[in-house]
Amino acid sequence: MKYKKFLLRNKWILSILLLSLVLHIFYFKNYAVWWDSAVYIGMGKYIFSFGEIGFFEASRPLVWPIILGFIWKIGLNPILIGRVLEILFALGIIYLTYLIGKEVFSEKIGLLASLMLALSPTFFFFSTKALTEIPSIFFALLGVYMFLKKRLFLTGLFLGLAFMTRFVQLGAVIIIGLMVLYLLKKKEMKIKNITPIAFGFIIPVLPFLMFNQIKYNNFLYPFLLQSFMTKYTGWIYNQGFGFYFLNLIKENVLIIFALSGLLLIRIKKDYKKSLLAIIVLFYLISFSIVSHKEMRLILIFLPYLYLVTSYGLTIALDFILREKKQIVFVLLIGILWLTQESLQLFPEQPLEKINQFDVYLIKEEVKDGIWTSNPLFFTYSDKKAAELIYYPLFNSEKAMMLRNKLNTANHILIDNCDLECPPTDNNCEDEKKLLFKDIETNFNQEYFDVKNGCEEYIFSKTSS
């Protein structure tokens, strides 16, 4: 009887979750692994093998690599199970969006926002890639929901997990912190309430800081390294200021109602509504200012944006529907939105296939001294990468360093397109040519091919 009541009471959100699950199952294929996914898998193997397998990138947070590494350690496929986990996290995000909408606005707005999110092409596309965006959003939304419910220790704990899954979630942490100060000023919170939030936050963060201090003698090293990489890498993704505004409208034309939603929230001055609006504005403006732009980056504030959009849209529809004759207009809006979403929901993607690098690394004689220009080469092998040629940045300085330690390499796997020189480094191309010349002089070429305009090489010290 209790289950029946639960199902009846939650039938609409459960229907949305079921729709999302069915779409994911329909779309779930053996698609090619993404670069960052390969990095997290490699780091997970490195952590759970105590450095004997995989590789480590110091600029990455550790929660997702630990999860994927544990999956690998117990004998499961981290690619497959990682994708399944991401779908579960995605369903959790949809449900949390509904709960936050219901708490802050109304059940109707929560349902509309969760439906928009479930059918968002960007959200749908990246919820099966085993990347950090989806789990970090789940933890952040859970932290925000706990804050709204005044469960302060869990607020800090889940925000800490979000930050340790993806560093850019620090924005949500800062905004919650500022909101706490605002509520203290209004005497709606007490100083003692800060303690459980801080204690919860520090539980997942402190071990990471201690690890950094021991390993790098600088507890801020990963953050500083990530800041350096953000500044000097990824120039191929540079876009103009209006990139996100334009592409959000291309994805969902109803997003224009976010403007009215933001204005109405500002007028009403409700701290719960204001919290969501501030998160949206903070990320949208800061991401628009930064030159490096990718649609997957908007995932971090997309649930909040759809909540604000649904708020503005609902008020607009309530006003329109006062005149029953306008119901045709509402239906046209709904049809336009569903058509727009359906045309973008299932984009073409390359399927996963074994390549020559995978075949080479499977060989038993390929053991030590493996250099790679791409983390994807190690996705299907339990070997250790001795040198990441691309990391943290391939430039003239990195090329010179590699030439000086070339005698430590036994196997070198290179895709030339992975080693693009920064446009501001005038010496890089010359140093890159010298590096390749030294490799060709001192190593045997085991493999060469050109794919999609990219030159692929495998070199070894001895013929294998």
C-alpha positions in Angstrom: 0.0 0.0 0.0 2.8 2.4 0.9 4.5 1.7 -2.4 1.3 2.4 -4.3 0.9 5.7 -2.5 4.5 6.6 -3.2 4.1 5.8 -6.9 0.9 7.7 -7.3 2.3 10.7 -5.4 5.5 10.8 -7.5 4.1 9.5 -10.8 5.2 12.5 -12.9 8.9 12.7 -11.7 9.1 8.9 -11.9 7.8 9.0 -15.5 10.5 11.6 -16.3 13.2 9.4 -14.8 11.9 6.3 -16.6 11.9 8.3 -19.9 15.5 9.3 -19.3 16.6 5.8 -18.4 14.9 4.4 -21.6 16.6 7.0 -23.8 20.0 6.2 -22.2 19.5 2.4 -22.7 18.5 3.0 -26.3 21.6 5.2 -26.8 24.0 3.1 -24.8 26.6 1.8 -27.3 30.3 1.1 -27.3 31.3 4.7 -28.1 34.9 5.9 -28.2 36.4 6.8 -24.9 37.1 10.5 -24.4 40.5 11.9 -23.5 39.7 13.0 -20.0 37.9 9.7 -19.3 41.1 7.8 -20.2 43.0 10.0 -17.8 40.7 9.2 -14.9 40.9 5.5 -15.7 44.7 5.7 -15.9 44.9 7.6 -12.6 42.5 5.1 -11.0 44.8 2.2 -12.0 47.8 4.1 -10.8 46.3 4.7 -7.4 45.1 1.2 -6.8 48.3 -0.4 -8.1 50.5 1.9 -5.9 52.1 3.4 -9.0 52.8 0.1 -10.9 50.2 0.6 -13.6 48.7 3.6 -15.4 49.8 7.2 -14.8 49.1 10.2 -12.7 48.2 13.8 -13.5 48.7 16.1 -10.5 46.2 18.7 -11.7 43.2 16.5 -11.4 40.9 15.9 -8.4 40.8 12.4 -7.0 37.2 11.3 -6.3 36.3 10.1 -9.8 39.7 8.4 -10.4 39.3 6.6 -7.0 35.9 5.4 -8.0 37.0 4.1 -11.4 40.2 2.7 -9.9 38.2 0.7 -7.4 35.9 -0.6 -10.1 39.1 -1.8 -12.0 40.6 -3.2 -8.8 37.7 -5.5 -8.1 37.9 -6.9 -11.7 35.2 -5.0 -13.4 35.4 -2.9 -16.6 35.9 0.7 -15.6 34.7 2.0 -19.0 31.4 0.1 -18.9 30.7 0.4 -15.2 31.8 4.0 -15.2 29.3 4.8 -17.9 26.5 3.0 -16.0 27.4 4.9 -12.8 27.2 8.2 -14.7 23.7 7.3 -16.0 22.7 6.7 -12.3 24.3 10.0 -11.3 22.4 11.7 -14.2 19.1 10.2 -12.9 20.0 11.5 -9.5 20.7 15.0 -10.9 17.3 15.0 -12.6 15.6 14.0 -9.3 17.5 16.5 -7.3 16.6 19.2 -9.8 12.9 18.3 -9.1 13.4 18.3 -5.4 15.1 21.7 -5.4 12.5 23.1 -7.7 9.7 21.8 -5.4 11.4 23.2 -2.3 12.2 26.7 -3.8 9.3 27.2 -6.2 6.6 24.6 -6.7 6.2 21.0 -7.8 5.1 22.1 -11.2 8.3 24.2 -11.7 10.4 21.3 -10.4 8.8 18.9 -12.8 9.3 21.2 -15.8 12.9 21.9 -15.0 13.7 18.2 -14.6 12.0 17.4 -17.9 14.0 20.1 -19.7 17.2 18.8 -18.1 16.4 15.2 -19.0 15.8 16.2 -22.6 18.8 18.6 -22.8 21.1 17.4 -25.6 24.2 18.5 -23.8 23.3 16.9 -20.5 22.2 13.7 -22.3 25.3 13.5 -24.4 27.8 13.9 -21.6 26.0 11.6 -19.1 27.6 8.5 -20.6 31.2 9.7 -21.0 32.7 8.8 -17.6 33.7 12.4 -17.1 33.8 14.3 -13.8 31.0 16.8 -14.7 28.1 14.5 -13.9 29.2 13.1 -10.5 30.4 16.6 -9.4 27.0 18.1 -10.3 25.2 15.4 -8.4 27.2 16.1 -5.2 26.9 19.9 -5.6 23.1 19.7 -6.1 22.9 17.4 -3.1 24.9 19.9 -1.1 22.6 22.8 -2.2 19.5 20.7 -1.4 20.8 20.0 2.1 21.5 23.7 2.6 17.9 24.5 1.7 16.8 21.9 4.2 19.2 23.3 6.8 21.1 20.0 7.2 24.4 21.8 7.5 26.9 19.0 8.1 25.7 17.2 5.0 25.8 20.5 3.1 29.5 20.8 3.8 30.2 17.2 3.2 28.6 17.0 -0.3 30.0 20.4 -1.4 33.4 19.1 -0.4 32.9 15.9 -2.4 31.7 18.1 -5.4 34.9 20.2 -5.1 37.1 17.1 -4.8 35.4 15.7 -7.9 35.8 18.8 -10.1 37.7 21.9 -8.8 35.4 24.4 -10.6 32.7 23.5 -8.2 34.5 25.8 -5.8 32.2 28.5 -7.3 29.1 26.8 -5.7 31.0 26.5 -2.4 31.9 30.2 -2.4 28.3 31.2 -3.2 27.0 29.0 -0.4 29.5 30.6 1.9 28.5 34.1 0.9 24.8 33.2 1.4 25.7 31.9 4.9 27.3 35.4 5.7 24.1 37.1 4.3 21.9 34.9 6.6 24.1 35.7 9.5 23.7 39.4 8.9 20.0 39.0 8.7 20.1 36.9 11.9 18.5 33.9 10.2 21.6 31.8 11.0 23.9 31.7 14.0 27.7 31.7 14.1 27.7 28.2 15.5 25.9 27.0 12.3 29.2 27.6 10.4 31.0 24.8 12.3 29.0 21.8 10.9 29.3 23.1 7.4 33.0 23.7 7.7 33.6 20.3 9.4 31.6 18.5 6.7 33.5 20.3 3.9 36.9 19.6 5.4 36.4 15.8 5.7 36.9 15.1 2.0 39.2 18.1 1.4 41.8 17.9 4.2 43.2 14.5 3.2 43.8 15.8 -0.3 45.6 18.9 1.0 47.7 16.7 3.3 48.6 14.4 0.4 49.7 17.4 -1.7 51.8 18.7 1.1 53.6 15.4 1.5 54.0 14.6 -2.2 54.7 18.1 -3.6 55.7 20.1 -0.5 52.9 22.5 -1.4 49.2 21.8 -0.5 48.0 24.1 -3.3 50.1 22.5 -6.0 47.3 20.9 -8.0 45.3 24.1 -8.0 48.3 26.2 -9.1 49.0 23.6 -11.9 45.4 23.6 -13.0 45.5 27.4 -13.1 48.6 27.3 -15.3 47.1 24.7 -17.7 43.9 26.7 -18.0 45.9 29.8 -19.0 48.3 28.1 -21.5 46.4 25.1 -22.9 43.1 24.6 -24.8 43.5 27.5 -27.2 41.8 25.5 -29.9 38.6 25.9 -27.9 38.8 29.7 -27.7 35.4 31.4 -28.5 33.8 34.8 -28.3 31.9 36.2 -25.3 28.5 35.2 -26.7 29.3 31.6 -27.3 27.2 30.2 -24.4 24.2 32.5 -25.0 23.9 31.6 -28.6 24.4 27.8 -28.1 22.0 27.6 -25.2 19.3 29.1 -27.3 20.2 26.7 -30.1 19.8 23.9 -27.7 16.6 25.1 -26.1 14.7 28.1 -27.3 12.8 28.3 -24.0 16.0 29.4 -22.3 15.0 33.0 -23.1 12.5 32.7 -20.3 15.5 32.5 -17.9 15.7 36.3 -18.3 12.3 36.9 -16.9 12.9 34.3 -14.2 16.1 36.1 -13.1 14.3 39.5 -13.0 11.4 38.1 -11.0 13.8 36.5 -8.5 15.6 39.8 -8.0 12.3 41.6 -7.4 11.1 39.1 -4.8 14.4 38.9 -2.9 13.8 35.4 -1.6 17.2 34.0 -0.4 16.4 30.5 -1.7 15.5 31.7 -5.2 18.4 34.2 -5.1 20.8 31.4 -4.4 19.9 29.6 -7.6 20.0 32.9 -9.6 23.4 33.8 -8.3 24.9 30.4 -9.1 23.5 30.8 -12.7 24.9 34.3 -13.1 28.2 33.5 -11.5 29.0 30.6 -13.8 27.5 32.0 -17.0 29.4 35.4 -16.7 32.7 33.9 -15.6 32.6 31.2 -18.2 31.7 33.7 -20.9 34.7 35.9 -19.9 37.2 33.0 -20.1 38.4 32.4 -23.7 38.2 28.6 -23.5 34.6 27.6 -24.1 33.0 24.2 -24.5 29.4 23.3 -24.1 30.2 20.6 -21.6 31.3 23.3 -19.2 27.8 24.6 -18.9 26.7 21.3 -17.3 27.9 22.7 -14.0 25.1 25.3 -13.8 22.5 23.8 -16.2 20.2 22.4 -13.5 20.0 25.8 -11.9 19.5 27.5 -15.2 16.6 25.2 -16.1 15.0 25.9 -12.7 15.2 29.6 -13.3 13.9 29.1 -16.9 11.0 27.0 -15.7 10.1 29.7 -13.1 10.0 32.4 -15.8 8.2 30.2 -18.2 5.6 29.1 -15.7 4.7 32.7 -14.8 4.6 33.6 -18.5 2.3 30.7 -19.2 0.0 31.5 -16.3 -0.4 35.0 -17.7 -1.0 33.8 -21.3 -3.5 31.1 -20.2 -5.8 33.6 -18.5 -7.1 33.9 -22.0 -8.2 30.4 -23.1 -7.8 31.4 -26.7 -4.1 31.5 -26.2 -3.8 27.8 -25.5 -2.9 27.2 -29.2 0.1 29.5 -28.7 1.2 27.4 -25.7 0.9 24.2 -27.6 3.0 25.7 -30.4 5.7 26.6 -27.9 5.7 23.0 -26.6 5.8 21.4 -30.0 8.6 23.8 -31.1 10.7 22.9 -28.0 10.1 19.1 -28.3 11.0 19.2 -32.0 14.2 21.2 -31.2 15.3 18.7 -28.5 14.5 15.6 -30.5 16.5 16.7 -33.5 19.6 17.1 -31.3 19.3 14.3 -28.8 21.1 11.5 -30.6 24.2 13.0 -32.3 26.6 10.8 -34.3 29.6 9.5 -32.5 32.6 7.3 -33.4 32.3 3.8 -32.1 35.2 2.3 -30.1 37.7 0.2 -32.0 41.0 -1.4 -31.2 43.9 0.6 -32.8 47.5 -0.2 -33.4 48.6 1.4 -30.1 46.3 -0.9 -28.2 47.7 -3.9 -30.0 51.3 -2.8 -29.3 50.8 -2.2 -25.6 49.2 -5.7 -25.1 52.5 -7.3 -26.0 54.2 -8.9 -23.0 57.7 -7.6 -24.0 56.4 -4.0 -23.9 56.9 -3.2 -20.2 59.1 -0.4 -19.0 60.0 3.1 -20.3 56.8 3.7 -22.2 56.2 7.3 -23.4 52.9 8.4 -24.8 51.4 11.5 -26.4 47.9 10.4 -25.6 46.2 8.8 -22.4 43.8 7.0 -24.6 46.5 4.5 -25.7 46.5 3.1 -22.1 42.8 2.6 -21.8 42.8 -1.1 -22.5 46.2 -2.1 -21.2 47.5 -2.5 -17.7 50.9 -1.0 -18.4 52.5 2.1 -16.8 53.2 5.3 -18.7 56.7 6.4 -17.7 56.3 9.8 -19.5 53.3 11.8 -20.6 54.7 13.7 -23.6 51.7 16.0 -23.7 51.5 16.9 -20.0 51.2 19.4 -18.5 51.9 21.3 -21.7 53.8 20.5 -24.8 56.0 23.4 -25.7 59.6 24.2 -26.4 60.6 23.7 -22.8 58.9 20.3 -22.6 60.5 19.2 -26.0 64.0 20.1 -24.7 63.4 18.3 -21.4 62.3 15.2 -23.3 65.4 15.3 -25.5 67.6 15.4 -22.4 66.0 12.3 -20.9 65.4 10.4 -24.1 67.8 7.6 -23.0 65.2 6.6 -20.3 62.6 5.7 -23.0 62.1 2.2 -24.4 58.9 2.6 -26.3 57.4 5.9 -27.7 53.8 6.2 -28.9 53.0 9.4 -30.7 50.0 10.9 -32.5 51.4 14.1 -33.9 48.1 15.9 -33.6 48.4 15.6 -29.8 51.5 17.7 -29.8 50.3 21.0 -31.2 52.6 23.9 -30.3 51.2 26.9 -28.4 50.8 29.8 -30.9 52.8 32.1 -28.5 55.8 29.8 -28.4 58.0 30.7 -31.3 60.7 28.1 -30.6 58.3 25.2 -30.2 58.2 23.9 -33.8 62.0 23.9 -34.1 62.4 22.1 -30.8 59.7 19.6 -31.8 61.5 18.8 -35.0 64.8 18.3 -33.1 62.9 15.9 -30.7 61.6 13.9 -33.6 65.0 13.8 -35.2 66.6 12.4 -32.1 63.8 9.8 -31.7 64.2 8.7 -35.4 68.0 8.5 -34.9 68.0 6.5 -31.7 64.9 4.3 -32.1 63.4 1.8 -34.5 60.2 2.8 -36.1 57.7 0.0 -35.5 54.6 1.6 -37.0 53.6 4.6 -39.0 50.2 5.7 -40.5 48.3 8.8 -41.3 44.7 8.9 -40.0 42.4 12.0 -40.4 45.5 14.1 -41.2 47.3 13.0 -38.1 50.6 11.1 -38.2 50.8 8.1 -35.9 54.2 6.6 -34.8 55.4 3.8 -32.6 59.1 3.6 -31.8 61.1 1.1 -29.8 64.8 0.7 -28.8 64.8 -2.8 -30.0 62.7 -4.4 -32.7 59.7 -6.2 -31.2 
